[in-house]
Amino acid sequence: MRSHDELVEAARKHVWLHFAHYEDVEKRPKIFVRGEGMYLWDDEGNKYLDTFASLLTTICGHHRPEIHEAVQKQMEQLEFFPNYHDCYTIPSIELAEKLAEIMPGDLSVAFFVGGGSEANESAMKMARQYFWEQGQRSRTGILAKRFSYSGATMGAMSATGIPWFWETFQPRIAGYGFFNPEWYYHRELGLDEGEAGKVALKELTELVEFEGPESIAALTMDPVSGSNTGYWVPSEEYMQGVRSLCDKHGILLIFDEVQVGFAKTGKWFCCEHWEVVPDIMTIGKGFSGGYLPLAAAVSTQKVAEVFRKPDSEFRHGFTFGGHTTACAAALANIEIIERESLVERTAEMGAYLREKLDELYKYPIVGHVRGIGLLLAVELLDDRDTWKKLEPEGQIGSWVRDRCYELGMILRNNEDILVFAPSLTITKDEVDLMVGLTEQAIAEACEKFGRA
Ligand SMILES: Cc1ncc(COP(=O)(O)O)c(C=O)c1O
């Protein structure tokens, strides 16, 4: 057996990590070797509570025998045939049917892909070709939300409202415009929440009119903002207003539920909280429980119908899009969610976690607790009344994250935003442990940085 140091040396030299900050890799990289429920073990035998569910994927926990069995059975039968040309496989048919049953409205035609970026890329290409097929060939524009992440491929990157993700890869693809999210008007411009929604919608309406609705193919957004901004929850009025605006102008509405969908908010899909159904929804991450890579862009029959004419073909696809065995894993994952009533359980445990996190307000640097279901964030601030950020930004947040690692807990931070998105199977005892360790790290940080 190779020593930890030998493995780290080989890893540093030969493995190119994704979104890896060199300084962190140099500090103390971890090598994970085993998972069980909410826990992971590294190669040196250290145990960690996984509060971010392997990057928001292992929603039913690590090491579920039901999924292993489904994967093994499918591997023995037929490991893979692509969703290609005129060929289907049984798991992909059954999974698409199951999605049609659990997804809201008429979202019922699944284009399977390998990851969230591919799903968003596919949804946007679907929208452009949808209008191209109908002779509206200058209807190519895409509106996307500032501060939201859409993915790493060129198209998804171009729809990402955070310049850090694209400034080194310029030029972005042409035809993308950006609007501010509702929370921006509350937090950055100081409007109260009701007013923020009205102004956000007014500005979005003006942007659509300014650009010319007949030039816009799609508006894409994550209904609840992702971990980068810490799960801001929009108002029903705003969400319904966005839907009406798109309907008025025939713009396709795409919801990116790659991160926030699939039971994590206490409904099967996030948009159900406001009874607003998009024309295309993208899903990924927790879709196969993290067992195998799988995502999808799911459209309504109305959108798909345009591609069903005899001389039409969606000119897009991937070799491994909707891998046969990944579809079998996703079906087993959905079965667990249904059998264990994890959607309802998430609403309950989310409320409990929220209650516990709210208790952290006793620390002066705990500025804002927000989120929905089991997607919650604690933002550390210098002054919670004025939203003044800590300086230097991210120093305390990263210290808290590193301290949590030392205490045996994986915690994700984005600068001073601490993010909690555990498996939906989390127990009350595990919530208590998670919040207890977070509190210990925050208390120590207050001491260390003179914020007590
Ligand atoms: C909201 C959102 N969309 C898209 C993506 C891209 O998904 P993937 O990393 O699977 O390509 C992510 C990933 O974090 C995401 O959070």
The ligand as an SDF file (V2000), in Angstrom:
LIG
                    3D

 16 16  0  0  0  0  0  0  0  0999 V2000
  -26.8740   25.7920  -11.2300 C   0  0  0  0  0  0  0  0  0  0  0  0
  -25.8640   24.9430  -11.9570 C   0  0  0  0  0  0  0  0  0  0  0  0
  -25.9720   24.7720  -13.2760 N   0  0  0  0  0  0  0  0  0  0  0  0
  -25.0870   24.0330  -13.9580 C   0  0  0  0  0  0  0  0  0  0  0  0
  -24.0250   23.4360  -13.3360 C   0  0  0  0  0  0  0  0  0  0  0  0
  -23.0270   22.6370  -14.1270 C   0  0  0  0  0  0  0  0  0  0  0  0
  -23.1310   21.2840  -13.8310 O   0  0  0  0  0  0  0  0  0  0  0  0
  -21.8990   20.3000  -14.0880 P   0  0  0  0  0  0  0  0  0  0  0  0
  -20.8040   20.7070  -13.1760 O   0  0  0  0  0  0  0  0  0  0  0  0
  -22.4710   18.9440  -13.7600 O   0  0  0  0  0  0  0  0  0  0  0  0
  -21.5180   20.4210  -15.5200 O   0  0  0  0  0  0  0  0  0  0  0  0
  -23.8770   23.5690  -11.9540 C   0  0  0  0  0  0  0  0  0  0  0  0
  -22.7340   22.9600  -11.2470 C   0  0  0  0  0  0  0  0  0  0  0  0
  -22.3730   23.3220  -10.1610 O   0  0  0  0  0  0  0  0  0  0  0  0
  -24.8200   24.3510  -11.2460 C   0  0  0  0  0  0  0  0  0  0  0  0
  -24.7110   24.5430   -9.9220 O   0  0  0  0  0  0  0  0  0  0  0  0
  1  2  1  0
  2  3  1  0
  2 15  2  0
  3  4  2  0
  4  5  1  0
  5  6  1  0
  5 12  2  0
  6  7  1  0
  7  8  1  0
  8  9  2  0
  8 10  1  0
  8 11  1  0
 12 13  1  0
 12 15  1  0
 13 14  2  0
 15 16  1  0
M  END
$$$$
